[in-house]
């Protein structure tokens, strides 16, 4: 990250009133006050529901969220085992929790998460090429699984064009999967385009045309080791789907826990996919406010009372964000302490 150096600027007088601290604070207070007044009845109902949830359903929701995290760790383990690399399940679970917390809470979290994931796989003895391939394919499978779930939800709502959308998504997923497998089995196909790209970068950097080519060849040679069996790949696809489905099941259990068990499952899936799509845009850490609003609006649009919707989403976020993220940071601290002590 480049460090910005302080530069001298000529002052042009006091900033306008709407950019001064007290004015900004007053505007924020007014906006929040208006929103609180308009939504007070729904908020009061939600708080009343949260005071007395059905704790057995809350426990099941927590178990579903833990299962969701476990399936993601198993997905990466299946990909590595399919490529001939074995890492213990305990290490995969620890890496999944810590990487998820980094991704959800830090500014630019996905970058830190990917770097941490790569470093952990290298510590476990995975080659750089296989580690990069596993992380990239995990992301592709996870995103593709969410798209498929959303497309199936749209199909079940019988919206116009749902069959066409589902067919398009299925064809796209198959094409991506086939392309990844072809590149893994025939990495020499990357040589010419990457050599051309490397030459262009070297021209911009004023380096010799072959600069860095030896490292590229070594990376491709490592990539030749990747030979994922079809059964392992299919198992990883199933785990990617279960990862999202267990998380959506947690949201449904939260609805039941606050007394909104009559929610339509299809409407809940649509609302869930909308919330997760909003989470993919890293505006604020964890999608706080953005994801919650998308989930509440989706549940209300599906026919759920606004008070129940707010209560269910708050409970879901306490489990999926508060508990899981907190647990992930504890795991990250444990990993950091372990390697510091070893060093």
SULGI-V668950 format. One record per residue. N is the residue number from 1. RES is the residue in three letters. SS is DSSP state (hx for helix, st for strand, lp for the rest). OMEGA is omega in degrees with one decimal (999 if undefined). Layout:
n = {N & N}
res = {RES & RES}
ss = {SS & SS}
omega = {OMEGA & OMEGA}
//
This chain:
n = {1 & 2 & 3 & 4 & 5 & 6 & 7 & 8 & 9 & 10 & 11 & 12 & 13 & 14 & 15 & 16 & 17 & 18 & 19 & 20 & 21 & 22 & 23 & 24 & 25 & 26 & 27 & 28 & 29 & 30 & 31 & 32 & 33 & 34 & 35 & 36 & 37 & 38 & 39 & 40 & 41 & 42 & 43 & 44 & 45 & 46 & 47 & 48 & 49 & 50 & 51 & 52 & 53 & 54 & 55 & 56 & 57 & 58 & 59 & 60 & 61 & 62 & 63 & 64 & 65 & 66 & 67 & 68 & 69 & 70 & 71 & 72 & 73 & 74 & 75 & 76 & 77 & 78 & 79 & 80 & 81 & 82 & 83 & 84 & 85 & 86 & 87 & 88 & 89 & 90 & 91 & 92 & 93 & 94 & 95 & 96 & 97 & 98 & 99 & 100 & 101 & 102 & 103 & 104 & 105 & 106 & 107 & 108 & 109 & 110 & 111 & 112 & 113 & 114 & 115 & 116 & 117 & 118 & 119 & 120 & 121 & 122 & 123 & 124 & 125 & 126 & 127 & 128 & 129 & 130 & 131 & 132 & 133 & 134 & 135 & 136 & 137 & 138 & 139 & 140 & 141 & 142 & 143 & 144 & 145 & 146 & 147 & 148 & 149 & 150 & 151 & 152 & 153 & 154 & 155 & 156 & 157 & 158 & 159 & 160 & 161 & 162 & 163 & 164 & 165 & 166 & 167 & 168 & 169 & 170 & 171 & 172 & 173 & 174 & 175 & 176 & 177 & 178 & 179 & 180 & 181 & 182 & 183 & 184 & 185 & 186 & 187 & 188 & 189 & 190 & 191 & 192 & 193 & 194 & 195 & 196 & 197 & 198 & 199 & 200 & 201 & 202 & 203 & 204 & 205 & 206 & 207 & 208 & 209 & 210 & 211 & 212 & 213 & 214 & 215 & 216 & 217 & 218 & 219 & 220 & 221 & 222 & 223 & 224 & 225 & 226 & 227 & 228 & 229 & 230 & 231 & 232 & 233 & 234 & 235 & 236 & 237 & 238 & 239 & 240 & 241 & 242 & 243 & 244 & 245 & 246 & 247 & 248 & 249 & 250 & 251 & 252 & 253 & 254 & 255 & 256 & 257 & 258 & 259 & 260 & 261 & 262 & 263 & 264 & 265 & 266 & 267 & 268 & 269 & 270 & 271 & 272 & 273 & 274 & 275 & 276 & 277 & 278 & 279 & 280 & 281 & 282 & 283 & 284 & 285 & 286 & 287 & 288 & 289 & 290 & 291 & 292 & 293 & 294 & 295 & 296 & 297 & 298 & 299 & 300 & 301 & 302 & 303 & 304 & 305 & 306 & 307 & 308 & 309 & 310 & 311 & 312 & 313 & 314 & 315 & 316 & 317 & 318 & 319 & 320 & 321 & 322 & 323 & 324 & 325 & 326 & 327 & 328 & 329 & 330 & 331 & 332 & 333 & 334 & 335 & 336 & 337 & 338 & 339 & 340 & 341 & 342 & 343}
res = {UNK & UNK & UNK & UNK & UNK & UNK & UNK & UNK & UNK & UNK & UNK & UNK & UNK & UNK & UNK & UNK & UNK & UNK & UNK & UNK & UNK & UNK & UNK & UNK & UNK & UNK & UNK & UNK & UNK & UNK & UNK & UNK & UNK & UNK & UNK & UNK & UNK & UNK & UNK & UNK & UNK & UNK & UNK & UNK & UNK & UNK & UNK & UNK & UNK & UNK & UNK & UNK & UNK & UNK & UNK & UNK & UNK & UNK & UNK & UNK & UNK & UNK & UNK & UNK & UNK & UNK & UNK & UNK & UNK & UNK & UNK & UNK & UNK & UNK & UNK & UNK & UNK & UNK & UNK & UNK & UNK & UNK & UNK & UNK & UNK & UNK & UNK & UNK & UNK & UNK & UNK & UNK & UNK & UNK & UNK & UNK & UNK & UNK & UNK & UNK & UNK & UNK & UNK & UNK & UNK & UNK & UNK & UNK & UNK & UNK & UNK & UNK & UNK & UNK & UNK & UNK & UNK & UNK & UNK & UNK & UNK & UNK & UNK & UNK & UNK & UNK & UNK & UNK & UNK & UNK & UNK & UNK & UNK & UNK & UNK & UNK & UNK & UNK & UNK & UNK & UNK & UNK & UNK & UNK & UNK & UNK & UNK & UNK & UNK & UNK & UNK & UNK & UNK & UNK & UNK & UNK & UNK & UNK & UNK & UNK & UNK & UNK & UNK & UNK & UNK & UNK & UNK & UNK & UNK & UNK & UNK & UNK & UNK & UNK & UNK & UNK & UNK & UNK & UNK & UNK & UNK & UNK & UNK & UNK & UNK & UNK & UNK & UNK & UNK & UNK & UNK & UNK & UNK & UNK & UNK & UNK & UNK & UNK & UNK & UNK & UNK & UNK & UNK & UNK & UNK & UNK & UNK & UNK & UNK & UNK & UNK & UNK & UNK & UNK & UNK & UNK & UNK & UNK & UNK & UNK & UNK & UNK & UNK & UNK & UNK & UNK & UNK & UNK & UNK & UNK & UNK & UNK & UNK & UNK & UNK & UNK & UNK & UNK & UNK & UNK & UNK & UNK & UNK & UNK & UNK & UNK & UNK & UNK & UNK & UNK & UNK & UNK & UNK & UNK & UNK & UNK & UNK & UNK & UNK & UNK & UNK & UNK & UNK & UNK & UNK & UNK & UNK & UNK & UNK & UNK & UNK & UNK & UNK & UNK & UNK & UNK & UNK & UNK & UNK & UNK & UNK & UNK & UNK & UNK & UNK & UNK & UNK & UNK & UNK & UNK & UNK & UNK & UNK & UNK & UNK & UNK & UNK & UNK & UNK & UNK & UNK & UNK & UNK & UNK & UNK & UNK & UNK & UNK & UNK & UNK & UNK & UNK & UNK & UNK & UNK & UNK & UNK & UNK & UNK & UNK & UNK & UNK & UNK & UNK & UNK & UNK & UNK & UNK & UNK & UNK & UNK & UNK & UNK & UNK & UNK & UNK & UNK & UNK & UNK & UNK & UNK & UNK & UNK}
ss = {lp & lp & lp & lp & lp & lp & lp & lp & lp & lp & lp & lp & lp & lp & lp & lp & hx & hx & hx & lp & hx & hx & hx & hx & hx & hx & hx & hx & hx & hx & hx & hx & hx & hx & hx & hx & hx & hx & lp & hx & hx & hx & hx & hx & hx & hx & hx & hx & hx & hx & hx & lp & lp & lp & hx & hx & hx & hx & hx & hx & hx & hx & hx & hx & hx & hx & hx & hx & hx & hx & hx & hx & hx & hx & hx & hx & hx & hx & hx & hx & hx & hx & lp & lp & lp & lp & lp & lp & hx & hx & hx & hx & hx & hx & hx & hx & hx & hx & hx & hx & hx & hx & hx & hx & hx & lp & lp & lp & hx & hx & hx & hx & hx & hx & hx & hx & hx & hx & hx & hx & hx & hx & hx & lp & lp & lp & lp & hx & hx & hx & hx & hx & hx & hx & hx & hx & hx & hx & hx & hx & hx & hx & hx & hx & hx & hx & hx & hx & hx & hx & hx & hx & hx & hx & hx & hx & lp & lp & lp & lp & lp & hx & hx & hx & hx & hx & hx & hx & hx & hx & hx & hx & hx & hx & hx & hx & hx & hx & hx & hx & hx & hx & hx & hx & hx & lp & lp & lp & hx & hx & hx & hx & hx & hx & hx & hx & hx & hx & hx & hx & hx & hx & hx & hx & hx & lp & lp & lp & lp & lp & lp & lp & hx & hx & hx & hx & hx & hx & hx & hx & hx & hx & hx & lp & lp & lp & lp & lp & lp & hx & hx & hx & hx & hx & hx & hx & hx & hx & hx & hx & hx & hx & hx & hx & hx & hx & hx & hx & hx & hx & hx & hx & hx & hx & hx & hx & hx & lp & lp & lp & lp & lp & lp & lp & hx & hx & hx & hx & hx & hx & hx & hx & hx & hx & hx & hx & hx & hx & hx & lp & lp & lp & lp & lp & hx & hx & hx & lp & lp & hx & hx & hx & hx & hx & hx & hx & hx & hx & hx & hx & hx & lp & lp & lp & lp & hx & hx & hx & hx & hx & hx & hx & hx & hx & hx & hx & hx & hx & hx & hx & hx & hx & hx & hx & hx & hx & hx & hx & hx & hx & hx & hx & hx & hx & hx & hx & hx & hx & hx & hx & hx & hx & lp}
omega = {179.5 & 178.3 & -179.6 & 179.1 & 178.4 & 178.1 & -179.8 & 178.7 & 177.6 & 178.6 & -178.5 & 179.1 & -178.4 & 177.8 & 178.2 & -173.1 & -175.9 & 176.6 & 178.9 & -176.3 & -178.9 & -179.9 & 178.2 & 178.9 & 179.9 & 178.9 & 179.5 & 180.0 & 179.8 & -179.7 & 179.1 & 178.5 & 178.4 & 179.2 & 179.7 & 179.8 & -178.7 & -175.5 & -175.0 & -177.7 & 178.4 & -179.9 & 178.5 & 177.6 & -179.8 & 179.5 & 177.8 & 178.8 & -178.5 & 179.3 & -175.7 & 176.2 & 175.5 & -167.6 & 177.1 & 176.1 & 176.2 & 178.0 & 177.7 & 177.3 & 177.7 & 178.0 & 178.6 & 179.6 & 175.6 & 176.9 & 178.6 & 178.5 & -179.9 & -179.9 & 177.3 & 177.7 & 178.8 & 178.0 & 178.3 & 178.9 & 179.0 & 179.2 & 179.8 & 178.5 & 176.6 & 177.7 & 176.1 & 179.9 & -177.9 & 175.4 & -176.0 & -179.6 & 179.9 & 179.9 & 178.2 & -179.9 & 179.3 & 178.7 & -179.2 & -179.3 & -177.6 & -179.9 & 178.7 & 179.2 & 176.5 & -177.6 & -171.8 & -170.5 & -177.3 & 170.4 & -173.1 & -174.4 & -179.8 & 178.6 & 178.8 & -179.6 & -179.8 & 178.9 & 179.2 & 179.3 & 179.8 & -179.4 & -179.9 & 178.3 & 177.1 & 177.3 & -180.0 & 176.3 & 179.1 & 179.8 & -179.0 & -178.1 & -179.3 & 178.0 & 178.6 & 179.6 & -178.3 & -179.3 & -179.6 & -178.2 & 175.8 & 178.3 & 179.3 & -179.3 & -179.3 & 179.1 & 179.1 & 178.9 & 178.2 & 178.5 & -179.8 & 178.9 & 177.2 & 179.5 & 177.2 & 176.3 & 176.4 & 178.1 & -179.2 & 176.1 & 177.2 & 174.0 & 179.2 & 177.1 & -177.7 & 178.4 & 179.8 & 179.8 & -179.0 & 178.4 & 178.6 & 178.2 & -179.6 & 178.9 & 178.8 & 179.4 & 179.0 & -179.8 & 179.2 & -180.0 & 179.4 & 179.8 & 179.2 & 179.9 & 179.6 & 179.7 & 178.5 & -178.4 & -179.4 & -176.9 & 178.8 & 176.6 & 179.6 & -170.3 & -175.2 & -179.1 & -179.7 & 176.3 & 177.6 & 178.5 & 178.6 & 177.7 & 177.7 & 177.8 & 179.8 & 176.7 & 178.3 & -179.0 & 179.9 & 177.3 & 175.9 & -176.6 & -176.8 & -179.0 & 179.2 & -176.4 & -179.8 & 178.7 & 179.2 & 179.3 & 178.0 & 178.0 & 179.1 & 177.8 & 176.9 & -179.0 & 177.6 & -179.2 & -174.6 & 176.5 & -176.4 & 177.8 & 179.7 & -179.8 & 178.5 & 179.5 & 178.9 & 177.5 & 177.9 & 177.7 & 178.3 & 179.2 & 176.9 & 176.9 & -179.3 & 177.9 & 179.2 & -176.4 & 176.3 & 178.3 & 176.1 & 176.9 & 175.3 & 178.1 & 178.9 & 178.3 & 175.6 & 175.6 & 179.3 & -176.8 & -179.9 & 175.3 & -179.4 & -177.6 & -179.0 & -179.1 & 178.9 & -178.0 & -179.6 & 177.6 & 178.4 & 179.4 & 178.4 & 178.3 & -180.0 & 179.4 & 177.0 & 178.3 & 179.5 & 174.6 & 176.7 & 179.4 & -179.0 & 177.1 & -172.6 & 178.4 & 178.0 & 179.6 & 178.4 & -176.7 & -177.6 & -178.4 & -178.3 & 179.4 & -178.2 & 179.9 & 179.7 & 179.6 & -179.2 & -179.7 & 179.6 & 179.5 & 178.0 & 177.7 & 177.8 & 175.4 & -178.8 & 176.7 & -173.7 & 178.9 & 176.9 & -179.2 & 179.4 & -179.5 & -179.4 & -178.9 & 178.0 & 178.8 & 178.2 & -179.0 & 175.0 & -179.3 & -172.0 & -179.4 & -176.3 & -175.4 & -175.4 & 179.8 & 177.4 & 177.5 & 178.8 & 178.1 & 175.4 & 177.1 & 178.8 & 178.3 & 177.6 & 178.2 & -179.5 & 179.3 & -178.1 & -176.6 & 173.9 & 178.6 & 178.4 & -179.8 & 999}
//
